[in-house]
Amino acid sequence: MDRRAIEKAADSLWLARLAGQRLDALPTDCRPHSVDEGYQIQDAMAARAKRAVLGWKLAVTSQAGQRRLGISEPLAGRLFAGFVLAENARLDAGPMRMRVVEAEFAFRLGRDLPPRESPYGIEEVIAAVEHLHLAIEVPDSRFDGFAEMGAADMVADDAFAGWFIQGPKVSDWHGLDLSVLEVRATCNGRIASEGRAINTLGDPRQQLLWLAQDRSRRGEGLKTGELVTTGTCLTPVEIVPGDRVIVDFIGLGEVTAAFD
């Protein structure tokens, strides 16, 4: 893709996001044909947005999802300022296209993981984490037919980033086996979904390691203070206006979101 096409796609997606509008697809003259081209559009969108990047989200952290898209690794998107909220947030579900809630673990970095030649190890990446948070992600897409979009378009659309709700810190988490922890979501008092963190391709910490390697390879790295949310632990909970969802990370705490 040339620079003009990249900028055109980035502008279309960012303006649609701010306006709550939907696109059938990107125009053919600026549609990405590879995941790398999708990241070029996402990078241009970040530059165009002029908003702080508060962290990263991982998408397609299940083998079934990756098989459907024909990829072999997750996809990453940015968490922009203005779309990261505190616990007990209320959101307007009316403009949302996807209307789902996901339960996730999020790591806040206490030091940089800069780009470098040698690969990172899991111990080194975990040592860079300052806090572990319980979290809810409310993904969304700027495409009407988001379910039919391929990996390249998904990455360009910020890996379907929508809203991120940061929940409480988890104390003494280093000794926990996050992969086996049970997670339950209730919607309006009824159990809506149950799962475990093992659904995120085995362990959320491995997803953090993957992102550190990927951002290093792309020449950007990860920065102190950034959050990394590592994929849903359960089947996403479908919501409509008026719903209230509580995600219980059994034994660790809860995160709540309400929708108007």
C-alpha positions as CSV (number, residue, x, y, z in Angstrom):
1,M,0.0,0.0,0.0
2,D,1.2,3.5,-0.7
3,R,1.0,6.3,1.9
4,R,-2.0,7.9,0.4
5,A,-4.0,4.6,0.7
6,I,-2.9,4.0,4.2
7,E,-3.9,7.5,5.4
8,K,-7.2,7.3,3.6
9,A,-8.1,4.0,5.4
10,A,-6.9,5.3,8.8
11,D,-9.0,8.5,8.4
12,S,-12.1,6.5,7.4
13,L,-11.9,4.2,10.4
14,W,-11.0,6.8,13.0
15,L,-13.7,9.2,11.9
16,A,-16.3,6.4,11.8
17,R,-15.2,5.4,15.4
18,L,-15.7,8.9,16.7
19,A,-19.0,9.4,15.0
20,G,-20.4,6.0,15.9
21,Q,-20.9,5.3,12.2
22,R,-20.6,2.0,10.3
23,L,-18.8,1.1,7.1
24,D,-19.7,-1.7,4.7
25,A,-16.0,-2.1,4.0
26,L,-13.0,0.0,3.3
27,P,-12.8,1.3,-0.3
28,T,-11.0,-1.1,-2.6
29,D,-8.2,1.4,-3.2
30,C,-7.3,1.5,0.5
31,R,-8.2,-2.0,1.7
32,P,-5.3,-4.0,3.3
33,H,-4.4,-7.3,1.8
34,S,-2.2,-8.6,4.6
35,V,-1.9,-8.3,8.4
36,D,1.2,-6.2,8.0
37,E,-0.7,-3.7,5.9
38,G,-3.5,-3.7,8.5
39,Y,-0.9,-2.7,11.1
40,Q,0.3,0.1,8.9
41,I,-3.2,1.5,8.8
42,Q,-3.5,1.1,12.6
43,D,-0.2,2.9,13.1
44,A,-1.4,5.7,10.9
45,M,-4.7,5.9,12.8
46,A,-2.8,6.2,16.1
47,A,-0.8,9.1,14.6
48,R,-3.9,10.7,13.2
49,A,-5.9,10.3,16.5
50,K,-3.5,12.4,18.5
51,R,-4.6,10.6,21.7
52,A,-2.4,8.8,24.2
53,V,-2.1,5.1,23.8
54,L,-2.8,3.7,27.2
55,G,-2.2,0.1,26.3
56,W,-2.9,-2.9,24.1
57,K,-5.6,-5.4,23.6
58,L,-5.3,-8.9,22.1
59,A,-7.9,-10.4,19.9
60,V,-8.4,-13.9,18.4
61,T,-6.8,-15.7,21.4
62,S,-8.6,-19.0,20.6
63,Q,-7.5,-21.7,18.2
64,A,-11.0,-21.8,16.7
65,G,-10.9,-18.1,15.9
66,Q,-7.4,-18.3,14.4
67,R,-8.4,-21.2,12.2
68,R,-11.4,-19.3,10.9
69,L,-9.2,-16.3,10.0
70,G,-6.4,-18.4,8.6
71,I,-3.8,-17.1,11.1
72,S,-1.5,-18.7,13.7
73,E,-1.2,-15.9,16.3
74,P,-3.3,-13.3,18.0
75,L,-4.0,-9.8,16.7
76,A,-3.2,-6.6,18.6
77,G,-4.9,-3.3,18.9
78,R,-4.4,-0.1,20.8
79,L,-6.3,1.1,23.9
80,F,-6.8,4.8,23.2
81,A,-7.3,7.5,25.9
82,G,-11.1,8.2,26.1
83,F,-12.0,4.6,25.7
84,V,-10.5,3.3,28.9
85,L,-12.9,3.5,31.9
86,A,-13.0,2.8,35.6
87,E,-14.9,0.1,37.3
88,N,-18.7,0.2,37.4
89,A,-18.8,2.1,34.1
90,R,-22.0,2.8,32.2
91,L,-22.0,2.7,28.5
92,D,-24.4,3.5,25.7
93,A,-25.1,0.2,24.0
94,G,-27.3,1.9,21.3
95,P,-24.5,2.7,18.8
96,M,-22.6,-0.5,19.4
97,R,-22.4,-3.0,16.6
98,M,-21.0,-6.1,18.4
99,R,-22.8,-5.7,21.7
100,V,-20.7,-8.3,23.7
101,V,-18.8,-8.3,27.0
102,E,-15.5,-10.1,27.5
103,A,-13.8,-11.1,30.8
104,E,-10.0,-10.5,30.7
105,F,-6.8,-10.3,32.7
106,A,-4.8,-7.1,32.1
107,F,-1.2,-6.5,33.0
108,R,0.2,-3.0,33.8
109,L,3.8,-2.6,33.0
110,G,6.2,-1.2,35.6
111,R,9.1,-0.8,33.1
112,D,9.7,-0.6,29.4
113,L,10.1,-3.7,27.2
114,P,11.9,-2.0,24.3
115,P,12.6,-3.4,20.8
116,R,15.7,-5.5,20.6
117,E,17.4,-8.2,18.6
118,S,17.2,-11.1,21.1
119,P,13.8,-12.5,22.0
120,Y,12.2,-11.9,25.4
121,G,11.8,-14.7,27.9
122,I,8.7,-15.3,30.0
123,E,10.4,-14.6,33.3
124,E,11.8,-11.3,32.0
125,V,8.4,-10.2,30.7
126,I,6.6,-11.1,34.0
127,A,9.3,-9.2,36.0
128,A,8.3,-6.1,34.0
129,V,4.7,-6.2,35.3
130,E,3.8,-3.9,38.1
131,H,0.2,-4.9,38.6
132,L,-2.4,-7.5,37.4
133,H,-5.9,-6.2,37.0
134,L,-9.3,-7.9,36.5
135,A,-11.0,-6.3,33.5
136,I,-13.9,-6.2,31.1
137,E,-13.5,-5.5,27.4
138,V,-16.4,-4.3,25.3
139,P,-15.1,-4.8,21.8
140,D,-16.7,-3.2,18.8
141,S,-16.2,-2.8,15.1
142,R,-16.6,0.0,12.6
143,F,-17.7,-2.6,10.0
144,D,-21.4,-3.6,9.6
145,G,-20.4,-7.1,8.5
146,F,-17.7,-7.5,11.2
147,A,-18.2,-11.3,11.4
148,E,-17.2,-11.6,7.7
149,M,-14.0,-9.5,7.9
150,G,-10.6,-11.1,7.6
151,A,-7.6,-10.6,9.7
152,A,-6.1,-7.7,7.7
153,D,-9.3,-5.6,8.0
154,M,-9.7,-6.5,11.7
155,V,-6.2,-5.3,12.5
156,A,-6.8,-2.1,10.5
157,D,-9.9,-1.6,12.6
158,D,-7.8,-1.6,15.8
159,A,-8.4,-5.3,16.3
160,F,-12.1,-4.4,17.0
161,A,-11.2,-2.4,20.1
162,G,-14.1,-0.6,21.7
163,W,-14.2,0.1,25.4
164,F,-11.9,-1.2,28.2
165,I,-13.0,-1.2,31.9
166,Q,-10.2,-1.5,34.4
167,G,-11.2,-3.5,37.5
168,P,-9.4,-4.1,40.8
169,K,-5.8,-5.1,41.3
170,V,-5.0,-8.7,42.2
171,S,-2.6,-9.1,45.1
172,D,0.0,-11.9,45.3
173,W,-0.8,-13.1,41.8
174,H,2.6,-14.3,40.9
175,G,2.1,-17.6,42.6
176,L,-1.3,-18.2,41.0
177,D,-1.9,-20.5,38.0
178,L,-4.0,-18.1,36.1
179,S,-4.9,-20.7,33.4
180,V,-7.1,-22.7,35.8
181,L,-8.9,-19.9,37.5
182,E,-12.7,-20.0,36.9
183,V,-14.5,-16.9,35.6
184,R,-18.3,-16.5,35.6
185,A,-20.4,-13.7,34.0
186,T,-23.9,-12.9,35.1
187,C,-26.3,-10.7,33.2
188,N,-29.2,-9.2,35.2
189,G,-28.6,-11.7,37.9
190,R,-28.5,-14.8,35.7
191,I,-25.5,-16.8,34.7
192,A,-24.6,-15.9,31.1
193,S,-21.2,-17.5,30.6
194,E,-18.5,-19.5,32.4
195,G,-14.9,-20.2,31.5
196,R,-11.3,-20.2,32.4
197,A,-8.2,-18.3,31.4
198,I,-6.9,-21.4,29.7
199,N,-9.2,-20.4,26.9
200,T,-6.7,-17.6,26.0
201,L,-4.4,-20.1,24.3
202,G,-3.3,-21.6,27.6
203,D,-2.2,-18.8,29.9
204,P,-2.6,-14.9,29.8
205,R,1.1,-14.6,30.6
206,Q,1.9,-16.3,27.4
207,Q,-0.2,-13.8,25.5
208,L,1.8,-10.9,27.2
209,L,5.0,-12.6,26.1
210,W,3.7,-12.9,22.5
211,L,2.8,-9.2,22.5
212,A,6.2,-8.2,23.8
213,Q,7.9,-10.2,21.0
214,D,5.5,-8.8,18.4
215,R,5.9,-5.2,19.3
216,S,9.7,-5.7,19.5
217,R,9.7,-7.1,16.0
218,R,7.7,-4.2,14.8
219,G,10.2,-1.7,16.3
220,E,8.0,-0.1,18.9
221,G,8.1,-2.2,22.1
222,L,5.9,-1.8,25.1
223,K,6.2,1.1,27.5
224,T,6.0,1.7,31.3
225,G,2.4,2.2,32.5
226,E,0.8,0.6,29.5
227,L,-2.0,-2.0,30.1
228,V,-2.1,-5.2,28.1
229,T,-5.4,-7.0,28.2
230,T,-4.9,-10.6,27.1
231,G,-8.2,-12.0,25.6
232,T,-11.5,-13.3,26.9
233,C,-11.6,-16.1,29.4
234,L,-15.2,-17.1,28.4
235,T,-17.6,-17.0,25.6
236,P,-18.5,-13.3,25.1
237,V,-21.8,-12.3,26.8
238,E,-24.3,-10.7,24.4
239,I,-25.9,-7.6,25.8
240,V,-28.7,-5.1,25.0
241,P,-29.5,-1.7,26.4
242,G,-30.7,-2.0,30.0
243,D,-28.4,-5.0,30.9
244,R,-26.0,-5.1,33.8
245,V,-23.1,-7.6,33.7
246,I,-21.0,-8.7,36.6
247,V,-17.9,-10.7,35.9
248,D,-16.7,-12.8,38.8
249,F,-13.1,-13.9,38.7
250,I,-13.7,-16.6,41.3
251,G,-11.7,-15.9,44.5
252,L,-10.1,-12.8,43.1
253,G,-12.9,-10.2,42.7
254,E,-15.5,-8.8,40.4
255,V,-15.9,-6.2,37.6
256,T,-19.2,-4.6,36.7
257,A,-20.5,-2.8,33.6
258,A,-24.0,-1.4,32.9
259,F,-25.5,-0.5,29.5
260,D,-28.1,2.1,28.6
